[in-house]
């Protein structure tokens, strides 16, 4: 699985678990909907760490919690953005 696919999936799950709409998330994180949409649809091949950390903070999740997913440690993780 591609790294950006895992990140997109986890972000989607987090905002749904917190019952936070996408527009609310974007507004609170002060990022554009287009930026978030490009992450969700894997069109953004270069996700800025700053953007990811802002989203995680807005969702109330630490980077440690987010990256504790075993898929990030898998030998099958493809970190090349294609």
N, C-alpha and C positions, 0 to 999 in steps of 0.2 A: 504494500500500500504506500502511496505517496505521502510524504510529510504534510504537505498542505491539505490533503484530503482528511487526514486525522485531525488537524487543527480545526478545519471547517466543521467537521462532524461534532467535535467536542464543544465548540462554541454554540452550535445550534442546540445541542442537548442542554447546555447550561442555561441559555436564556429561556428555553421552554420550561425547565425545572423551576426556575425562579418566576415563572409566569410574567416575564418581561417581554413586551413586544419589541420587534426589531427597531421600529422608529424610536421607541422610548430608550432602548439601549444606545442607539446612535446619538440621540440627543444628549443623554447623560454623559456619554463618553466623549462628546464633542468631536465625533468623526462623521463624515458624510455617509449617507445611506449607500451611495455608489461604492465607496471604499469597502463597506461591510458586505455588500452584495458581491463584489468581485472576490472577496475571500470565500463567501458561501458557495459560489459557483465555480470555484477553482480557476477563475480567470486571472486572479492576482497571483502570479507565480513567485513574487518576492514580497512576503509579508514582513513588514517592519516589526522588529522586536518591540519598539516603542508603542506601536499601535496595538499589538497583542497584549502588552502589559497594561495599557489603558483599558482595554476591553475586560481583561481579567479583574482589574481593580473595580471596575464598574459592576461586574457580576459578583464581587465579593469572594473571589477565588485567588489564592496565592499561586505564584508560578510553580512552586513545589507541588501543590495539589494537582495543578493542571498537568504537569509533566510526569506525575507519578504513574500515569497509565502505562502498563507494560508494553503497549504497542510502540512506544517511543524507544524502547530498548531492544526491540526485535531485530534480528539479523536480516529480516526481510523488508525492513523499513527502507524505502527509497527516498533519499534526501535530495536527489537531483530533481529539480523542478522541470517538468516537461510540458 
